[in-house]
Amino acid sequence: MPNIKIKWLIYTVLVGLIPVLSRALIWFISQNRTMDFLSASDFVAFGLILHISNINEIEHFNDSEKAWKTIQNGISIAFISFYSVLFACSLLDQSNPGLINVGAITSLSIGLSFTSFLISFSVYNRLSKLERNS
């Protein structure tokens, strides 16, 4: 797999950004703009896709890096847990408006998804180097 990072960028990152990009497109073409430009749930979905992709790719790679694989899987599981809490808060706000600070949840989701992107990039960067060396 000589193009593992390119495949990751297309299959994971671009597909994971579909909710974010779709919302932005709809917001730009709508007349009344009643929909929020950014939504925590879109970034939660993006982060979940990144970490699930990390776990899947790491599990299907050779066992020469067991300690690294365990650490990366643990990080991904921790981030998936954080995203689950943020998504639950987003749902809670829908059922009880005003209970949750939506701006804070959205900011946290964006920050976590950016961090997830960097982690995922580092995972795929290392996997591509290991693939070239084997």
Accessible surface in RSA format (square Angstrom, percent):
REM  Atomic radii and reference values for relative SASA: ProtOr
REM  Chains: A
REM  Algorithm: Lee & Richards
REM  Probe-radius: 1.40
REM  Slices: 20
REM RES _ NUM      All-atoms   Total-Side   Main-Chain    Non-polar    All polar
REM                ABS   REL    ABS   REL    ABS   REL    ABS   REL    ABS   REL
RES MET A   1   106.92  55.4  77.37  51.2  29.55  70.4  66.47  56.5  40.44  53.6
RES PRO A   2   121.05  88.2  92.07  83.9  28.98 105.3  97.29  80.3  23.76 147.7
RES ASN A   3    81.35  56.1  78.53  75.9   2.82   6.8   7.16  17.2  74.19  71.7
RES ILE A   4     5.18   2.9   4.63   3.5   0.54   1.3   4.63   3.3   0.54   1.5
RES LYS A   5    67.13  32.7  64.46  39.6   2.67   6.3  35.50  32.0  31.63  33.7
RES ILE A   6    96.38  54.8  96.35  71.8   0.02   0.1  96.35  69.4   0.02   0.1
RES LYS A   7    88.54  43.2  87.24  53.5   1.30   3.1  50.38  45.4  38.16  40.6
RES TRP A   8     9.71   3.9   5.20   2.5   4.51  10.6   9.12   4.9   0.58   0.9
RES LEU A   9    76.32  42.5  76.32  54.6   0.00   0.0  76.32  53.6   0.00   0.0
RES ILE A  10    84.08  47.8  82.88  61.7   1.21   2.9  82.88  59.7   1.21   3.3
RES TYR A  11   148.18  69.2 136.12  77.4  12.06  31.4  92.48  69.5  55.69  68.7
RES THR A  12    13.30   9.5  11.99  12.2   1.31   3.1   1.86   2.5  11.44  17.3
RES VAL A  13     7.31   4.8   7.31   6.6   0.00   0.0   7.31   6.3   0.00   0.0
RES LEU A  14    89.15  49.6  85.76  61.4   3.39   8.5  86.12  60.5   3.03   8.1
RES VAL A  15    75.85  49.9  72.82  65.9   3.03   7.3  73.51  63.9   2.34   6.4
RES GLY A  16     0.00   0.0   0.00   N/A   0.00   0.0   0.00   0.0   0.00   0.0
RES LEU A  17    41.36  23.0  41.36  29.6   0.00   0.0  41.36  29.0   0.00   0.0
RES ILE A  18    94.77  53.9  94.06  70.1   0.71   1.7  94.77  68.2   0.00   0.0
RES PRO A  19    43.73  31.9  34.28  31.2   9.45  34.3  41.48  34.3   2.25  14.0
RES VAL A  20    21.81  14.3  20.34  18.4   1.47   3.5  21.11  18.3   0.70   1.9
RES LEU A  21    97.65  54.4  93.20  66.7   4.45  11.2  93.74  65.8   3.91  10.5
RES SER A  22    46.80  39.5  41.27  55.1   5.53  12.7  27.55  58.7  19.25  27.0
RES ARG A  23    52.07  21.9  49.13  25.0   2.93   7.0   7.81  10.7  44.26  26.8
RES ALA A  24    19.53  18.0  19.53  30.1   0.00   0.0  19.53  27.5   0.00   0.0
RES LEU A  25   109.94  61.2 106.87  76.5   3.07   7.7 109.38  76.8   0.56   1.5
RES ILE A  26    87.41  49.7  87.41  65.1   0.00   0.0  87.41  62.9   0.00   0.0
RES TRP A  27    59.47  23.9  59.34  28.7   0.12   0.3  53.18  28.4   6.29  10.2
RES PHE A  28   118.17  59.1 102.60  63.5  15.57  40.5 102.60  62.2  15.57  44.6
RES ILE A  29   121.36  69.1  95.95  71.5  25.41  61.2 102.31  73.7  19.04  51.7
RES SER A  30    36.03  30.4  20.69  27.6  15.34  35.3  27.72  59.0   8.31  11.6
RES GLN A  31   180.39 100.9 146.78 107.3  33.62  80.0  61.68 131.3 118.71  90.0
RES ASN A  32   110.85  76.4  83.77  81.0  27.08  65.2  37.05  89.2  73.80  71.3
RES ARG A  33   109.83  46.1  90.80  46.3  19.04  45.3  22.54  30.8  87.29  52.9
RES THR A  34   114.34  81.3  78.77  79.9  35.57  84.8  62.50  83.9  51.85  78.4
RES MET A  35    62.58  32.4  51.35  34.0  11.22  26.7  35.12  29.9  27.46  36.4
RES ASP A  36    92.49  64.8  84.67  84.3   7.82  18.5  16.85  39.7  75.64  75.4
RES PHE A  37    78.65  39.3  71.42  44.2   7.22  18.8  71.42  43.3   7.22  20.7
RES LEU A  38    73.44  40.9  62.52  44.7  10.92  27.4  63.15  44.4  10.28  27.7
RES SER A  39    21.39  18.1  17.27  23.1   4.12   9.5   7.63  16.3  13.76  19.3
RES ALA A  40     6.91   6.4   4.12   6.4   2.79   6.3   4.12   5.8   2.79   7.4
RES SER A  41    33.08  28.0  28.51  38.0   4.57  10.5  14.75  31.4  18.33  25.7
RES ASP A  42    14.00   9.8  13.37  13.3   0.63   1.5   0.89   2.1  13.11  13.1
RES PHE A  43    22.14  11.1  22.14  13.7   0.00   0.0  22.14  13.4   0.00   0.0
RES VAL A  44     2.67   1.8   2.67   2.4   0.00   0.0   2.67   2.3   0.00   0.0
RES ALA A  45    32.25  29.7  28.69  44.3   3.56   8.1  32.12  45.2   0.13   0.4
RES PHE A  46    11.71   5.9  11.71   7.3   0.00   0.0  11.71   7.1   0.00   0.0
RES GLY A  47     0.00   0.0   0.00   N/A   0.00   0.0   0.00   0.0   0.00   0.0
RES LEU A  48    48.35  26.9  48.35  34.6   0.00   0.0  48.35  34.0   0.00   0.0
RES ILE A  49    59.82  34.0  56.87  42.4   2.95   7.1  58.72  42.3   1.10   3.0
RES LEU A  50     0.00   0.0   0.00   0.0   0.00   0.0   0.00   0.0   0.00   0.0
RES HIS A  51     0.00   0.0   0.00   0.0   0.00   0.0   0.00   0.0   0.00   0.0
RES ILE A  52   101.29  57.6 100.67  75.0   0.62   1.5 100.89  72.7   0.40   1.1
RES SER A  53    20.35  17.2  13.24  17.7   7.11  16.4  14.17  30.2   6.18   8.7
RES ASN A  54     0.49   0.3   0.49   0.5   0.00   0.0   0.27   0.6   0.23   0.2
RES ILE A  55    44.60  25.4  44.60  33.2   0.00   0.0  44.60  32.1   0.00   0.0
RES ASN A  56    78.31  54.0  73.55  71.1   4.76  11.5  18.49  44.5  59.82  57.8
RES GLU A  57    33.07  19.0  32.33  24.5   0.74   1.8   0.86   1.7  32.21  26.3
RES ILE A  58     0.17   0.1   0.15   0.1   0.02   0.0   0.17   0.1   0.00   0.0
RES GLU A  59    96.91  55.6  76.36  57.8  20.54  48.9  28.33  54.8  68.58  56.0
RES HIS A  60   146.79  80.2 110.22  76.6  36.57  93.6  83.60  86.2  63.19  73.5
RES PHE A  61    22.17  11.1  13.45   8.3   8.72  22.7  15.84   9.6   6.33  18.1
RES ASN A  62    73.02  50.4  57.53  55.6  15.49  37.3  43.39 104.4  29.62  28.6
RES ASP A  63    91.10  63.8  77.30  76.9  13.80  32.6  19.95  46.9  71.15  71.0
RES SER A  64    85.62  72.4  44.71  59.7  40.91  94.2  51.72 110.1  33.90  47.5
RES GLU A  65    41.61  23.9  36.34  27.5   5.26  12.5   6.74  13.0  34.87  28.5
RES LYS A  66   137.65  67.2 132.16  81.1   5.49  13.1  77.10  69.4  60.55  64.5
RES ALA A  67    76.19  70.1  63.12  97.4  13.07  29.7  71.86 101.2   4.33  11.5
RES TRP A  68    31.65  12.7  27.69  13.4   3.96   9.3  21.85  11.7   9.80  15.9
RES LYS A  69    19.65   9.6  19.65  12.1   0.00   0.0  14.54  13.1   5.11   5.4
RES THR A  70    97.08  69.0  89.34  90.6   7.74  18.5  68.26  91.7  28.83  43.6
RES ILE A  71   103.21  58.7  95.82  71.4   7.39  17.8 102.08  73.5   1.13   3.1
RES GLN A  72    22.76  12.7  22.35  16.3   0.41   1.0   0.36   0.8  22.40  17.0
RES ASN A  73    23.03  15.9  23.03  22.3   0.00   0.0  11.94  28.7  11.09  10.7
RES GLY A  74    37.79  46.6   0.00   N/A  37.79  46.6  31.60  86.7   6.20  13.9
RES ILE A  75    58.95  33.5  54.93  40.9   4.01   9.7  58.36  42.0   0.59   1.6
RES SER A  76     1.10   0.9   1.10   1.5   0.00   0.0   0.00   0.0   1.10   1.5
RES ILE A  77   103.29  58.8 102.93  76.7   0.35   0.9 103.10  74.2   0.18   0.5
RES ALA A  78    42.42  39.0  35.44  54.7   6.98  15.9  42.30  59.6   0.12   0.3
RES PHE A  79    24.71  12.4  24.71  15.3   0.00   0.0  24.71  15.0   0.00   0.0
RES ILE A  80    43.24  24.6  43.24  32.2   0.00   0.0  43.24  31.1   0.00   0.0
RES SER A  81    58.16  49.1  52.31  69.8   5.85  13.5  32.81  69.9  25.35  35.5
RES PHE A  82   106.86  53.5 105.27  65.2   1.59   4.1 106.21  64.4   0.64   1.8
RES TYR A  83     0.00   0.0   0.00   0.0   0.00   0.0   0.00   0.0   0.00   0.0
RES SER A  84    60.73  51.3  50.49  67.4  10.24  23.6  35.85  76.4  24.88  34.9
RES VAL A  85    94.40  62.1  91.91  83.2   2.49   6.0  94.37  82.0   0.03   0.1
RES LEU A  86    12.24   6.8  12.24   8.8   0.00   0.0  12.24   8.6   0.00   0.0
RES PHE A  87    82.90  41.5  82.90  51.3   0.00   0.0  82.90  50.3   0.00   0.0
RES ALA A  88    55.36  50.9  49.34  76.1   6.03  13.7  51.53  72.6   3.84  10.2
RES CYS A  89    29.87  22.6  28.69  32.0   1.18   2.8   0.83   2.1  29.04  31.3
RES SER A  90    18.62  15.7  13.14  17.5   5.48  12.6   5.36  11.4  13.26  18.6
RES LEU A  91    84.63  47.1  80.16  57.3   4.47  11.2  80.38  56.5   4.25  11.4
RES LEU A  92    78.59  43.8  74.95  53.6   3.64   9.2  78.16  54.9   0.43   1.2
RES ASP A  93    24.95  17.5  24.31  24.2   0.64   1.5   2.08   4.9  22.86  22.8
RES GLN A  94   131.09  73.3 102.49  74.9  28.60  68.1  42.94  91.4  88.15  66.9
RES SER A  95    91.17  77.0  53.02  70.8  38.15  87.9  53.32 113.5  37.85  53.0
RES ASN A  96    73.82  50.9  72.46  70.0   1.36   3.3   9.86  23.7  63.97  61.8
RES PRO A  97   106.80  77.8  87.47  79.7  19.33  70.3  87.84  72.5  18.96 117.8
RES GLY A  98    73.84  91.1   0.00   N/A  73.84  91.1  38.85 106.6  34.98  78.4
RES LEU A  99   103.25  57.5  74.16  53.1  29.10  73.1  79.77  56.0  23.48  63.2
RES ILE A 100    33.98  19.3  26.10  19.4   7.88  19.0  28.42  20.5   5.56  15.1
RES ASN A 101   104.30  71.9  88.13  85.2  16.17  38.9  35.07  84.4  69.23  66.9
RES VAL A 102    71.75  47.2  67.71  61.3   4.03   9.7  68.41  59.4   3.34   9.1
RES GLY A 103    44.20  54.5   0.00   N/A  44.20  54.5  38.14 104.7   6.06  13.6
RES ALA A 104    42.90  39.4  33.13  51.1   9.76  22.2  40.90  57.6   1.99   5.3
RES ILE A 105    17.64  10.0  17.64  13.1   0.00   0.0  17.64  12.7   0.00   0.0
RES THR A 106    16.70  11.9  16.70  16.9   0.00   0.0  13.55  18.2   3.15   4.8
RES SER A 107    74.21  62.7  62.72  83.7  11.49  26.5  34.76  74.0  39.46  55.3
RES LEU A 108    99.69  55.5  96.20  68.8   3.49   8.8  99.12  69.6   0.57   1.5
RES SER A 109     0.00   0.0   0.00   0.0   0.00   0.0   0.00   0.0   0.00   0.0
RES ILE A 110    56.68  32.3  56.68  42.2   0.00   0.0  56.68  40.8   0.00   0.0
RES GLY A 111    35.49  43.8   0.00   N/A  35.49  43.8  33.65  92.4   1.83   4.1
RES LEU A 112    38.05  21.2  36.09  25.8   1.96   4.9  36.48  25.6   1.57   4.2
RES SER A 113     3.92   3.3   3.92   5.2   0.01   0.0   0.01   0.0   3.92   5.5
RES PHE A 114   126.45  63.3 122.28  75.7   4.17  10.8 126.44  76.7   0.01   0.0
RES THR A 115    55.04  39.1  54.86  55.6   0.18   0.4  31.99  43.0  23.05  34.8
RES SER A 116     0.00   0.0   0.00   0.0   0.00   0.0   0.00   0.0   0.00   0.0
RES PHE A 117    57.83  28.9  57.83  35.8   0.00   0.0  57.83  35.1   0.00   0.0
RES LEU A 118    91.68  51.1  86.62  62.0   5.06  12.7  87.13  61.2   4.54  12.2
RES ILE A 119    33.54  19.1  31.43  23.4   2.11   5.1  33.49  24.1   0.05   0.1
RES SER A 120     0.00   0.0   0.00   0.0   0.00   0.0   0.00   0.0   0.00   0.0
RES PHE A 121    88.31  44.2  88.31  54.7   0.00   0.0  88.31  53.5   0.00   0.0
RES SER A 122    60.90  51.5  53.52  71.4   7.38  17.0  43.51  92.7  17.38  24.4
RES VAL A 123     1.03   0.7   0.54   0.5   0.48   1.2   1.03   0.9   0.00   0.0
RES TYR A 124     9.61   4.5   9.61   5.5   0.00   0.0   5.00   3.8   4.61   5.7
RES ASN A 125    35.18  24.3  35.18  34.0   0.00   0.0   0.06   0.2  35.12  33.9
RES ARG A 126    88.49  37.2  86.84  44.3   1.65   3.9  27.59  37.7  60.90  36.9
RES LEU A 127     0.43   0.2   0.43   0.3   0.00   0.0   0.43   0.3   0.00   0.0
RES SER A 128     9.42   8.0   8.36  11.2   1.06   2.4   8.83  18.8   0.59   0.8
RES LYS A 129   105.48  51.5 104.42  64.1   1.05   2.5  58.34  52.5  47.14  50.2
RES LEU A 130    35.76  19.9  33.20  23.7   2.56   6.4  33.20  23.3   2.56   6.9
RES GLU A 131    53.98  31.0  46.43  35.1   7.55  18.0   6.49  12.5  47.49  38.8
RES ARG A 132   158.19  66.4 125.13  63.8  33.06  78.7  70.27  96.0  87.92  53.3
RES ASN A 133   128.13  88.4  90.16  87.1  37.97  91.4  29.81  71.7  98.32  95.0
RES SER A 134   106.26  89.8  40.56  54.1  65.70 151.3  64.03 136.4  42.23  59.2
END  Absolute sums over single chains surface
CHAIN  1 A     7926.1       6801.4       1124.7       5463.0       2463.1
END  Absolute sums over all chains
TOTAL          7926.1       6801.4       1124.7       5463.0       2463.1
